[in-house]
Amino acid sequence: MTSGNVPAGQVLVVDDDAAIRRSLERGLRLSGFAVRLAADGTAALRSAAAEPPDVLVLDVSMPGLGGTEVCRALRARGDDTPVLMLSALDELADRVAGLQAGADDYLVKPFALEELVLRLHALLRRRPAPATCEVLRAGPLAVRPDTRQAHHGDTELQLTRREFELLTQFVRNTGLVLTRDQLLDRVWGYDFEVRSDAVDTFVSYLRRKLEAGGRPRLIHTVRGVGFVLRAPGDGGAR
């Protein structure tokens, strides 16, 4: 079955454990997905290059080329296919490493199939919309959703897919306070209980890139509420 009116897509499941691959293949097929399998990172890269899937489910710990390295390689070659990482470890350092490599989501084993399916549908809902020539501006920032480019003045920002979507929401809503729940819904698409520290983590990544070279802070924290982008001259929160 599918979630809401979102059609299930094609999933590439990458895990070195044959039992997990079989279990996920069966469960995801029953949930309406087309499923392909890869047993290691090298096979995953070949498969994704030959026939790009709609979304990847990628195990972090695999012999040889691990999930983080696979994700980094995909992003380096310009592949922005949504990636959900699986890991047996719920350590902050592991989550951060996967997210910094360009992963879009992170799920700790063991997990319920229902949660995996919901997260995959959330990622599929966030696929880029048809291209337009719209340019979004806020102070020194310019964002082009069609080409997925963002500039701070004359400097092009090198953003991951999730960082770009987060910045786009801030620029579209300049001066408005966005709560963590609003950002989770608009950027991650979650409609179920999920860890909200993902928002704080990605705001931190985004701030680091926006403030490189001593540039002034644009995204401010509104304590107890959320975050706001204020263009220079707007004044505002810390």
BALOBA-1460 file (C-alpha; in Angstrom, 3 decimals):
// residues 238
<rec num="1" residu="m" x="0.000" y="0.000" z="0.000"/>
<rec num="2" residu="t" x="1.077" y="3.614" z="-0.400"/>
<rec num="3" residu="s" x="1.030" y="6.575" z="1.967"/>
<rec num="4" residu="g" x="-1.610" y="9.214" z="1.130"/>
<rec num="5" residu="n" x="-1.705" y="10.022" z="-2.579"/>
<rec num="6" residu="v" x="2.046" y="9.593" z="-3.060"/>
<rec num="7" residu="p" x="2.855" y="6.710" z="-5.423"/>
<rec num="8" residu="a" x="5.484" y="4.302" z="-4.194"/>
<rec num="9" residu="g" x="8.738" y="4.542" z="-6.125"/>
<rec num="10" residu="q" x="11.765" y="2.397" z="-6.829"/>
<rec num="11" residu="v" x="14.037" y="1.715" z="-3.857"/>
<rec num="12" residu="l" x="17.638" y="0.501" z="-3.997"/>
<rec num="13" residu="v" x="18.323" y="-1.387" z="-0.749"/>
<rec num="14" residu="v" x="22.016" y="-1.741" z="0.098"/>
<rec num="15" residu="d" x="23.013" y="-4.004" z="2.999"/>
<rec num="16" residu="d" x="25.660" y="-6.702" z="3.387"/>
<rec num="17" residu="d" x="23.320" y="-8.826" z="5.530"/>
<rec num="18" residu="a" x="21.367" y="-11.151" z="3.203"/>
<rec num="19" residu="a" x="18.606" y="-11.710" z="5.771"/>
<rec num="20" residu="i" x="18.007" y="-7.971" z="6.113"/>
<rec num="21" residu="r" x="17.970" y="-7.529" z="2.339"/>
<rec num="22" residu="r" x="15.367" y="-10.287" z="1.936"/>
<rec num="23" residu="s" x="13.238" y="-8.918" z="4.768"/>
<rec num="24" residu="l" x="13.289" y="-5.356" z="3.428"/>
<rec num="25" residu="e" x="12.636" y="-6.509" z="-0.124"/>
<rec num="26" residu="r" x="9.561" y="-8.445" z="0.970"/>
<rec num="27" residu="g" x="8.212" y="-5.708" z="3.241"/>
<rec num="28" residu="l" x="8.785" y="-2.859" z="0.802"/>
<rec num="29" residu="r" x="7.254" y="-4.765" z="-2.108"/>
<rec num="30" residu="l" x="4.163" y="-5.409" z="0.000"/>
<rec num="31" residu="s" x="4.089" y="-1.649" z="0.698"/>
<rec num="32" residu="g" x="3.962" y="-0.905" z="-3.032"/>
<rec num="33" residu="f" x="7.601" y="-0.165" z="-3.830"/>
<rec num="34" residu="a" x="9.658" y="-1.593" z="-6.650"/>
<rec num="35" residu="v" x="12.819" y="-2.926" z="-5.005"/>
<rec num="36" residu="r" x="16.373" y="-3.542" z="-6.203"/>
<rec num="37" residu="l" x="19.117" y="-4.984" z="-4.028"/>
<rec num="38" residu="a" x="22.864" y="-4.520" z="-3.658"/>
<rec num="39" residu="a" x="25.107" y="-6.428" z="-1.243"/>
<rec num="40" residu="d" x="27.936" y="-3.883" z="-0.953"/>
<rec num="41" residu="g" x="28.901" y="-0.295" z="-1.649"/>
<rec num="42" residu="t" x="30.639" y="-0.927" z="-4.963"/>
<rec num="43" residu="a" x="27.598" y="-2.756" z="-6.353"/>
<rec num="44" residu="a" x="25.369" y="0.060" z="-5.084"/>
<rec num="45" residu="l" x="27.321" y="2.712" z="-6.992"/>
<rec num="46" residu="r" x="27.222" y="0.645" z="-10.190"/>
<rec num="47" residu="s" x="23.496" y="0.013" z="-9.854"/>
<rec num="48" residu="a" x="22.674" y="3.666" z="-9.119"/>
<rec num="49" residu="a" x="24.722" y="4.809" z="-12.120"/>
<rec num="50" residu="a" x="23.133" y="2.297" z="-14.499"/>
<rec num="51" residu="e" x="19.541" y="2.964" z="-13.394"/>
<rec num="52" residu="p" x="19.023" y="5.724" z="-10.817"/>
<rec num="53" residu="p" x="16.436" y="4.726" z="-8.200"/>
<rec num="54" residu="d" x="13.945" y="7.112" z="-6.654"/>
<rec num="55" residu="v" x="15.424" y="6.600" z="-3.175"/>
<rec num="56" residu="l" x="18.251" y="4.610" z="-1.531"/>
<rec num="57" residu="v" x="18.202" y="2.688" z="1.730"/>
<rec num="58" residu="l" x="21.880" y="2.440" z="2.626"/>
<rec num="59" residu="d" x="23.498" y="0.545" z="5.506"/>
<rec num="60" residu="v" x="26.276" y="2.488" z="7.232"/>
<rec num="61" residu="s" x="28.517" y="-0.428" z="8.249"/>
<rec num="62" residu="m" x="29.539" y="-2.625" z="5.321"/>
<rec num="63" residu="p" x="32.867" y="-4.302" z="4.500"/>
<rec num="64" residu="g" x="34.943" y="-2.364" z="2.009"/>
<rec num="65" residu="l" x="33.015" y="0.679" z="0.856"/>
<rec num="66" residu="g" x="30.721" y="1.684" z="3.725"/>
<rec num="67" residu="g" x="27.485" y="3.592" z="3.512"/>
<rec num="68" residu="t" x="28.992" y="6.972" z="4.356"/>
<rec num="69" residu="e" x="31.594" y="6.584" z="1.585"/>
<rec num="70" residu="v" x="28.903" y="5.506" z="-0.883"/>
<rec num="71" residu="c" x="26.780" y="8.547" z="-0.056"/>
<rec num="72" residu="r" x="29.766" y="10.866" z="-0.370"/>
<rec num="73" residu="a" x="30.633" y="9.342" z="-3.771"/>
<rec num="74" residu="l" x="27.065" y="9.793" z="-5.010"/>
<rec num="75" residu="r" x="27.009" y="13.445" z="-4.029"/>
<rec num="76" residu="a" x="30.449" y="14.052" z="-5.523"/>
<rec num="77" residu="r" x="29.210" y="12.922" z="-8.930"/>
<rec num="78" residu="g" x="26.142" y="15.148" z="-8.709"/>
<rec num="79" residu="d" x="23.625" y="12.457" z="-7.774"/>
<rec num="80" residu="d" x="21.020" y="13.986" z="-5.449"/>
<rec num="81" residu="t" x="18.867" y="10.860" z="-5.058"/>
<rec num="82" residu="p" x="17.388" y="10.865" z="-1.528"/>
<rec num="83" residu="v" x="19.368" y="8.605" z="0.825"/>
<rec num="84" residu="l" x="18.121" y="7.053" z="4.052"/>
<rec num="85" residu="m" x="20.955" y="5.594" z="6.135"/>
<rec num="86" residu="l" x="20.544" y="2.538" z="8.362"/>
<rec num="87" residu="s" x="22.800" y="1.928" z="11.346"/>
<rec num="88" residu="a" x="22.974" y="-0.354" z="14.366"/>
<rec num="89" residu="l" x="24.521" y="2.527" z="16.326"/>
<rec num="90" residu="d" x="22.584" y="5.475" z="17.726"/>
<rec num="91" residu="e" x="25.658" y="7.599" z="18.305"/>
<rec num="92" residu="l" x="25.582" y="11.311" z="17.497"/>
<rec num="93" residu="a" x="28.956" y="11.091" z="15.739"/>
<rec num="94" residu="d" x="27.626" y="8.392" z="13.385"/>
<rec num="95" residu="r" x="24.494" y="10.379" z="12.574"/>
<rec num="96" residu="v" x="26.501" y="13.547" z="11.959"/>
<rec num="97" residu="a" x="28.981" y="11.710" z="9.696"/>
<rec num="98" residu="g" x="26.152" y="10.319" z="7.568"/>
<rec num="99" residu="l" x="24.354" y="13.654" z="7.321"/>
<rec num="100" residu="q" x="27.539" y="15.524" z="6.472"/>
<rec num="101" residu="a" x="28.208" y="13.001" z="3.691"/>
<rec num="102" residu="g" x="24.899" y="14.082" z="2.145"/>
<rec num="103" residu="a" x="22.360" y="11.637" z="3.591"/>
<rec num="104" residu="d" x="18.803" y="12.910" z="3.961"/>
<rec num="105" residu="d" x="17.633" y="10.767" z="6.863"/>
<rec num="106" residu="y" x="18.957" y="8.293" z="9.419"/>
<rec num="107" residu="l" x="17.205" y="5.301" z="10.990"/>
<rec num="108" residu="v" x="18.616" y="3.149" z="13.795"/>
<rec num="109" residu="k" x="18.247" y="-0.647" z="13.783"/>
<rec num="110" residu="p" x="16.105" y="-2.346" z="14.863"/>
<rec num="111" residu="f" x="13.187" y="-0.403" z="13.422"/>
<rec num="112" residu="a" x="9.577" y="-0.996" z="12.457"/>
<rec num="113" residu="l" x="8.903" y="-1.448" z="8.738"/>
<rec num="114" residu="e" x="6.013" y="1.005" z="9.054"/>
<rec num="115" residu="e" x="8.388" y="3.768" z="10.147"/>
<rec num="116" residu="l" x="10.785" y="3.034" z="7.287"/>
<rec num="117" residu="v" x="7.912" y="3.203" z="4.787"/>
<rec num="118" residu="l" x="6.681" y="6.521" z="6.204"/>
<rec num="119" residu="r" x="10.169" y="7.990" z="6.019"/>
<rec num="120" residu="l" x="10.623" y="6.831" z="2.421"/>
<rec num="121" residu="h" x="7.322" y="8.416" z="1.408"/>
<rec num="122" residu="a" x="8.422" y="11.619" z="3.163"/>
<rec num="123" residu="l" x="11.644" y="11.646" z="1.130"/>
<rec num="124" residu="l" x="9.760" y="10.987" z="-2.105"/>
<rec num="125" residu="r" x="7.383" y="13.877" z="-1.401"/>
<rec num="126" residu="r" x="10.416" y="16.140" z="-1.209"/>
<rec num="127" residu="r" x="11.683" y="15.367" z="-4.709"/>
<rec num="128" residu="p" x="12.368" y="18.605" z="-6.637"/>
<rec num="129" residu="a" x="9.346" y="20.236" z="-8.248"/>
<rec num="130" residu="p" x="9.321" y="20.992" z="-11.984"/>
<rec num="131" residu="a" x="11.874" y="23.645" z="-12.826"/>
<rec num="132" residu="t" x="10.929" y="27.318" z="-12.872"/>
<rec num="133" residu="c" x="13.064" y="30.414" z="-13.397"/>
<rec num="134" residu="e" x="12.131" y="31.810" z="-9.975"/>
<rec num="135" residu="v" x="14.915" y="33.599" z="-8.064"/>
<rec num="136" residu="l" x="14.337" y="34.043" z="-4.328"/>
<rec num="137" residu="r" x="16.162" y="36.905" z="-2.615"/>
<rec num="138" residu="a" x="16.733" y="38.008" z="0.954"/>
<rec num="139" residu="g" x="19.442" y="40.558" z="1.720"/>
<rec num="140" residu="p" x="22.711" y="39.185" z="0.248"/>
<rec num="141" residu="l" x="21.159" y="35.793" z="-0.483"/>
<rec num="142" residu="a" x="19.864" y="34.621" z="-3.852"/>
<rec num="143" residu="v" x="18.361" y="31.149" z="-4.320"/>
<rec num="144" residu="r" x="17.477" y="29.468" z="-7.646"/>
<rec num="145" residu="p" x="15.209" y="26.447" z="-7.015"/>
<rec num="146" residu="d" x="15.361" y="25.393" z="-10.683"/>
<rec num="147" residu="t" x="19.147" y="25.012" z="-10.781"/>
<rec num="148" residu="r" x="19.477" y="24.356" z="-7.024"/>
<rec num="149" residu="q" x="22.037" y="27.143" z="-6.735"/>
<rec num="150" residu="a" x="22.431" y="29.558" z="-3.837"/>
<rec num="151" residu="h" x="24.671" y="32.621" z="-3.604"/>
<rec num="152" residu="h" x="25.770" y="34.851" z="-0.749"/>
<rec num="153" residu="g" x="26.651" y="38.001" z="-2.645"/>
<rec num="154" residu="d" x="29.067" y="36.907" z="-5.371"/>
<rec num="155" residu="t" x="29.958" y="33.652" z="-3.604"/>
<rec num="156" residu="e" x="28.201" y="30.437" z="-4.592"/>
<rec num="157" residu="l" x="27.311" y="28.341" z="-1.553"/>
<rec num="158" residu="q" x="28.153" y="24.647" z="-1.686"/>
<rec num="159" residu="l" x="25.089" y="23.141" z="0.007"/>
<rec num="160" residu="t" x="23.831" y="19.607" z="0.437"/>
<rec num="161" residu="r" x="20.336" y="18.850" z="-0.806"/>
<rec num="162" residu="r" x="18.823" y="19.195" z="2.665"/>
<rec num="163" residu="e" x="20.739" y="22.397" z="3.451"/>
<rec num="164" residu="f" x="19.492" y="23.885" z="0.178"/>
<rec num="165" residu="e" x="15.863" y="23.027" z="0.981"/>
<rec num="166" residu="l" x="16.232" y="24.469" z="4.472"/>
<rec num="167" residu="l" x="17.736" y="27.719" z="3.160"/>
<rec num="168" residu="t" x="14.961" y="27.953" z="0.572"/>
<rec num="169" residu="q" x="12.347" y="27.848" z="3.329"/>
<rec num="170" residu="f" x="14.124" y="30.573" z="5.286"/>
<rec num="171" residu="v" x="14.474" y="32.827" z="2.228"/>
<rec num="172" residu="r" x="10.823" y="32.299" z="1.239"/>
<rec num="173" residu="n" x="9.822" y="33.328" z="4.772"/>
<rec num="174" residu="t" x="12.298" y="36.128" z="5.507"/>
<rec num="175" residu="g" x="11.465" y="37.843" z="8.790"/>
<rec num="176" residu="l" x="8.993" y="35.135" z="9.847"/>
<rec num="177" residu="v" x="9.767" y="32.813" z="12.740"/>
<rec num="178" residu="l" x="9.595" y="29.171" z="11.654"/>
<rec num="179" residu="t" x="9.120" y="26.573" z="14.361"/>
<rec num="180" residu="r" x="11.004" y="23.281" z="14.376"/>
<rec num="181" residu="d" x="7.756" y="21.449" z="13.625"/>
<rec num="182" residu="q" x="7.111" y="23.683" z="10.601"/>
<rec num="183" residu="l" x="10.620" y="23.041" z="9.281"/>
<rec num="184" residu="l" x="10.318" y="19.294" z="9.843"/>
<rec num="185" residu="d" x="7.078" y="19.275" z="7.879"/>
<rec num="186" residu="r" x="8.221" y="21.534" z="5.017"/>
<rec num="187" residu="v" x="11.773" y="20.238" z="4.586"/>
<rec num="188" residu="w" x="11.641" y="16.658" z="5.858"/>
<rec num="189" residu="g" x="7.946" y="15.996" z="5.288"/>
<rec num="190" residu="y" x="7.435" y="14.035" z="8.475"/>
<rec num="191" residu="d" x="3.891" y="13.556" z="9.652"/>
<rec num="192" residu="f" x="4.798" y="11.317" z="12.579"/>
<rec num="193" residu="e" x="6.887" y="11.583" z="15.742"/>
<rec num="194" residu="v" x="10.541" y="12.140" z="14.886"/>
<rec num="195" residu="r" x="13.642" y="13.519" z="16.539"/>
<rec num="196" residu="s" x="13.588" y="17.308" z="16.160"/>
<rec num="197" residu="d" x="17.335" y="17.650" z="16.733"/>
<rec num="198" residu="a" x="17.700" y="17.155" z="12.957"/>
<rec num="199" residu="v" x="16.545" y="20.761" z="12.501"/>
<rec num="200" residu="d" x="19.106" y="22.147" z="14.953"/>
<rec num="201" residu="t" x="21.851" y="20.032" z="13.372"/>
<rec num="202" residu="f" x="21.142" y="21.285" z="9.856"/>
<rec num="203" residu="v" x="20.677" y="24.899" z="10.957"/>
<rec num="204" residu="s" x="24.151" y="24.604" z="12.490"/>
<rec num="205" residu="y" x="25.583" y="23.262" z="9.204"/>
<rec num="206" residu="l" x="23.857" y="26.011" z="7.232"/>
<rec num="207" residu="r" x="25.008" y="28.774" z="9.559"/>
<rec num="208" residu="r" x="28.608" y="27.570" z="9.282"/>
<rec num="209" residu="k" x="28.494" y="28.003" z="5.497"/>
<rec num="210" residu="l" x="26.591" y="31.292" z="5.534"/>
<rec num="211" residu="e" x="28.966" y="32.801" z="8.111"/>
<rec num="212" residu="a" x="32.223" y="31.584" z="6.529"/>
<rec num="213" residu="g" x="34.909" y="34.257" z="6.330"/>
<rec num="214" residu="g" x="33.372" y="36.272" z="9.165"/>
<rec num="215" residu="r" x="30.115" y="37.136" z="7.408"/>
<rec num="216" residu="p" x="27.371" y="38.303" z="9.822"/>
<rec num="217" residu="r" x="24.728" y="35.930" z="11.129"/>
<rec num="218" residu="l" x="21.515" y="35.763" z="9.096"/>
<rec num="219" residu="i" x="19.652" y="32.855" z="10.731"/>
<rec num="220" residu="h" x="18.793" y="33.639" z="14.331"/>
<rec num="221" residu="t" x="17.409" y="31.480" z="17.124"/>
<rec num="222" residu="v" x="14.179" y="32.610" z="18.756"/>
<rec num="223" residu="r" x="14.352" y="30.882" z="22.112"/>
<rec num="224" residu="g" x="11.504" y="28.516" z="22.815"/>
<rec num="225" residu="v" x="10.032" y="29.010" z="19.338"/>
<rec num="226" residu="g" x="12.332" y="28.288" z="16.404"/>
<rec num="227" residu="f" x="14.455" y="30.170" z="13.866"/>
<rec num="228" residu="v" x="14.182" y="33.249" z="11.693"/>
<rec num="229" residu="l" x="16.178" y="34.634" z="8.759"/>
<rec num="230" residu="r" x="16.687" y="38.354" z="9.094"/>
<rec num="231" residu="a" x="18.304" y="40.316" z="6.288"/>
<rec num="232" residu="p" x="20.824" y="43.005" z="7.349"/>
<rec num="233" residu="g" x="19.034" y="46.076" z="8.622"/>
<rec num="234" residu="d" x="16.006" y="44.119" z="9.842"/>
<rec num="235" residu="g" x="17.319" y="43.954" z="13.413"/>
<rec num="236" residu="g" x="16.272" y="40.969" z="15.434"/>
<rec num="237" residu="a" x="16.824" y="38.021" z="17.574"/>
<rec num="238" residu="r" x="19.924" y="36.297" z="18.747"/>
